[in-house]
Amino acid sequence: MTPPETPPRRRGRPPRAEAGDGPGARERIVAAARAEFAERGYDGASIRAVAKGAGVDPALVHHYFGPKERLFAAAVEAGLAPALAAAAALPEGGRDDVGERMTRFVLGLWEDPATREPLLAVVRSAVANETAAAVFRELVTDRLMLPVAGLLGVADARLRAELAAAQLVGTAMLRYVIKVEPLASVGFETVVARAAAAVRAHLTG
Amino acid sequence: MTPPETPPRRRGRPPRAEAGDGPGARERIVAAARAEFAERGYDGASIRAVAKGAGVDPALVHHYFGPKERLFAAAVEAGLAPALAAAAALPEGGRDDVGERMTRFVLGLWEDPATREPLLAVVRSAVANETAAAVFRELVTDRLMLPVAGLLGVADARLRAELAAAQLVGTAMLRYVIKVEPLASVGFETVVARAAAAVRAHLTG
C-alpha cells in the first residue's frame, strides 16, 4: 500500500514546471484526490478534476501515481494516516486485552468526525466498485487483521480477527451510517463495552 | 413501508392510456425502478429512465409513487419481498434459538446470489445517501429488529437486537462485499456457527 518513494518513470515527456510540477505538487494532488473521491466516489472521480484541483496537468497526476487505483490507494492512505499509525501500535499492549483495544480503536475512528468522513468515503467507494474494494481489503488486512491475528497464536487467528472486525464494521454501519435507534444515540462507552464483549469472544474465546 | 393499495390522487391530468397506464403498469414501473436503482444508486437514478424502462410517461411514475424516496422504498420492498416474508416468520420458533435462526436467515440472504444483488443495491444507496439510508433503516427496524426484540422480554431488547444485527451486517460486508480472506472462502456453516455464537450472546447473554 505504501506509495513508492521515487515516482515510477513513465514514457513520454518528463514533467515540466509548466505542467505544475514543483515542491508540494505531489501533496496537492493527493489532497485534491481525497476531495474528489469523497465527493464523487471511485467510479465518478475524474483524473482531470483532480489535476484541476491541484493546479497541475493531468499528465503529472499519471506521472506520479499511474492508474486510478494507485491514486485512490494514496488518497485513502493519506486520509487515514493518523488512524493507520495508531493501528500499528495495537499489538504493543499484548494479547490479554487486545479485544478491548481493537474495539476502542475502530469505533473511536468512527466516533470522531475528522476520521469518520474519510472512512465513509472509502466505504462508499468500496461497496460500489470492485477495484476500490480491493484497495480497502488490502489496507484492512495489512494494517489491522494481520497485526491482531499475529498476537493470537492459534491456527484460525485470521478468521477470528475477521469475525471480530465484522462486529465492529457492522456496529459502525448501523450506528454512524444507517443510524438505527437506540444504537445511534446510546453513549460511546456503552457501545464499546457491548461490542468489546463480542470481539473478545471471537479473538480469544 | 407498505405501498398504499390505492394510489394517492394527485393534481393535474389523470393518467391516460397513452401515458402507458393499464394492467401491469405499476409492476413494470417497480421492475424498472429496481434495475435503475441497482445500476445507478439512489442519487444517480432518474425517474425519466425508470419511465422509459417501464414504457410509461414520467408523470405516471409520479402519479403512482410520488417522490423518488417512495419509489425507492417500493423497489426495495419488491426486491426483498421473499426475504421480508421469511423475516416475518422469525419470531415463530420462540426465544431459545432465535440467535441461530436470525443468523442463518440474514447470512442466507447474502449467500444466495438472487437475494444478494438487491441487498447490495440497497446498501450501496444507503451508504451514499441519507434518504436511502432512512428507507433502509425503517425497513430493517420494522421487519427485523422489532420482531426479534419483541421476543426477548428485556428492557434493552432493541439495543441487543441491533448489536446482534451489527455482527451479521459486518460479516456480510467483509465476506460478500469486501471479500477478505479466509472469511470470504470458508464454508457457510462455519460462518453461521461462529457468527451465531456472537449473536446469541448479544440477544440472550
HADDOCK unambig.tbl for C-alpha pairs under 7 A between the chains (distance, minus, plus):
assign (segid A and resid 124 and name CA) (segid B and resid 127 and name CA) 5.90 0.50 0.50
assign (segid A and resid 124 and name CA) (segid B and resid 128 and name CA) 6.08 0.50 0.50
assign (segid A and resid 127 and name CA) (segid B and resid 124 and name CA) 5.90 0.50 0.50
assign (segid A and resid 127 and name CA) (segid B and resid 177 and name CA) 6.35 0.50 0.50
assign (segid A and resid 128 and name CA) (segid B and resid 124 and name CA) 6.09 0.50 0.50
assign (segid A and resid 133 and name CA) (segid B and resid 178 and name CA) 5.30 0.50 0.50
assign (segid A and resid 137 and name CA) (segid B and resid 178 and name CA) 6.00 0.50 0.50
assign (segid A and resid 137 and name CA) (segid B and resid 180 and name CA) 6.09 0.50 0.50
assign (segid A and resid 159 and name CA) (segid B and resid 182 and name CA) 6.02 0.50 0.50
assign (segid A and resid 159 and name CA) (segid B and resid 183 and name CA) 5.87 0.50 0.50
assign (segid A and resid 162 and name CA) (segid B and resid 183 and name CA) 6.76 0.50 0.50
assign (segid A and resid 163 and name CA) (segid B and resid 171 and name CA) 6.56 0.50 0.50
assign (segid A and resid 166 and name CA) (segid B and resid 167 and name CA) 5.85 0.50 0.50
assign (segid A and resid 166 and name CA) (segid B and resid 170 and name CA) 4.04 0.50 0.50
assign (segid A and resid 166 and name CA) (segid B and resid 171 and name CA) 4.76 0.50 0.50
assign (segid A and resid 166 and name CA) (segid B and resid 174 and name CA) 6.54 0.50 0.50
assign (segid A and resid 167 and name CA) (segid B and resid 166 and name CA) 5.85 0.50 0.50
assign (segid A and resid 167 and name CA) (segid B and resid 167 and name CA) 4.21 0.50 0.50
assign (segid A and resid 167 and name CA) (segid B and resid 170 and name CA) 5.69 0.50 0.50
assign (segid A and resid 169 and name CA) (segid B and resid 170 and name CA) 4.94 0.50 0.50
assign (segid A and resid 170 and name CA) (segid B and resid 166 and name CA) 4.04 0.50 0.50
assign (segid A and resid 170 and name CA) (segid B and resid 167 and name CA) 5.69 0.50 0.50
assign (segid A and resid 170 and name CA) (segid B and resid 169 and name CA) 4.93 0.50 0.50
assign (segid A and resid 170 and name CA) (segid B and resid 170 and name CA) 3.81 0.50 0.50
assign (segid A and resid 171 and name CA) (segid B and resid 163 and name CA) 6.57 0.50 0.50
assign (segid A and resid 171 and name CA) (segid B and resid 166 and name CA) 4.77 0.50 0.50
assign (segid A and resid 174 and name CA) (segid B and resid 166 and name CA) 6.56 0.50 0.50
assign (segid A and resid 177 and name CA) (segid B and resid 127 and name CA) 6.34 0.50 0.50
assign (segid A and resid 178 and name CA) (segid B and resid 126 and name CA) 6.97 0.50 0.50
assign (segid A and resid 178 and name CA) (segid B and resid 133 and name CA) 5.28 0.50 0.50
assign (segid A and resid 178 and name CA) (segid B and resid 137 and name CA) 6.00 0.50 0.50
assign (segid A and resid 180 and name CA) (segid B and resid 137 and name CA) 6.08 0.50 0.50
assign (segid A and resid 182 and name CA) (segid B and resid 159 and name CA) 6.05 0.50 0.50
assign (segid A and resid 183 and name CA) (segid B and resid 159 and name CA) 5.88 0.50 0.50
assign (segid A and resid 183 and name CA) (segid B and resid 162 and name CA) 6.76 0.50 0.50
assign (segid A and resid 198 and name CA) (segid B and resid 198 and name CA) 5.71 0.50 0.50
